[in-house]
C-alpha cells in the first residue's frame, strides 16, 4: 500500500486523481494529512469518511516535507513546494518530471482546469445586502481583464519572464482567450467533478449540484 500525504483540503482531487486517472484502487491509497512544512495542525476538522478511505494524522513533531525526504511516506501532494525539494538531500523528485505535458494532456482529455479558490461572503452581509454578491463578482472580473491585457503587452513585459508572450500565446491556443475563467457557467464541469469526488469519498453527505453553492446574483451575466 502506498502512502500519499496531503493537506486535508486537497483530499478530494488528490486521492481521486491517483485512484481514477492512474488505474489505482482508492482503497490501496493510505492518506496522511498535515501541513507540509509545519507541525501538525491540531485544529484540523474531523471527518467522517467511508471505511475504504484511510486518513491518518502524522505526529505533531513531524512535517510531511521531512517525512518525504526520509522515505517515511511515498508521495506528497501539495500546492506549496516542499522545502526538501529545493533544500533537501536530493531524494525528493517530482512524480512527473515533464509535468506541463501531463497537465496539458489531462486538460485536453477532460477539459477540467481545477479551481484554485472561491470567494465567500458572510451570510449576514449577503442577506442584508444581496447586491454585494454581483458587485463583488463584477469587480473581480474587471480586475482580471486588466491582468489579461497586461500579460500581452510587448513594449515592456509585466513579469520577469523572458518568453512571457509565447507562454500566453501557447496557453490561448490550448485553452482559449479566457484561459482562467471566472464565474459559474465556465466552471460547471470542474465543480460537478469536484462535488462528485467529495460525495464518493464521504466528504459530502449528499451529492450537491454546483448551483447549490453560490449566491444566485453571482451566477448572472452582465455587460460593462
MOKA-V13771 format. One line per field, one symbol per residue. ss: DSSP state (~ for helix, > for strand, _ for the rest). phi: phi as a letter, one per 20 degrees, with the letter a starting at -180 (. if undefined). psi: psi as a letter, one per 40 degrees, with the letter a starting at -180 (. if undefined). A space follows every 10 residues. Layout:
# MOKA-V13771
ss: ???
phi: ???
psi: ???
This chain:
# MOKA-V13771
ss: _>>>>>_~~~ ~~~~~~~~~~ ~____~~~>> >>>_______ __________ ___>>>>___ ___~~~~~~~ ____>>>___ __~~~~~___ ________~~ ~~~~~~~~~~ __________ __~~~~~~__ ~~~~~~~~~~ ~~~~~~~~~~ ~_________ ___~~~~~~~ ~~~~~_____ ____~~~~~~ ~~~~~~~~~~ _________~ ~~~__~~~~_ ____
phi: .edddafgfe gffffffffe ecldfgfede eccaffccgg efdgfedddf ffeecceegf edcffffffe nfcebcdbfe fffffeceen fecffdfeff ffffffffed mddgfebcdc cggffffecf ffffffffff fffffffgff fdeefbffcf cgdgffgfff fffednfeec fenfgfdfff ffffffgfff enfdfcfedg ffecfgffee fbde
psi: hihhiiidee dddddddddd effihdeehh hhiiideiii heeiihigii dehhhiiiie eiidddddde eeidihhidh hideddfaee dhiidhdgdd dddddddddd fhhhhdiihi hhddddddgd eddddddddd dddddddddd dfhddhheig hdfddddddd ddddeidgeg hiiddeeddd dddddddddd eedhdihiid eeeihddeei iii.
